[in-house]
């Protein structure tokens, strides 16, 4: 089962990153493409609370360095 990244963990990981950088979503290690993120949707229901990132089209192939870091190479 995959590990779930929490909002707090994501914020901590991004705190030292340039806030002007674009954000992409890496999808599928068999077809390693980057995708644009359109929207962030947060559900606050007690049982099903979660944050979802909506995909907004393909941005191209993930760079080799990213695939290596994700162990998708």
Protein Blocks (a to p, Z undefined) as FASTA:
>chain_A
ZZdddfklmmmmmmmpcfkbccdddehjklccddddfbdcddfbfklgccddddebjebj
cdfklmmmnopZZ
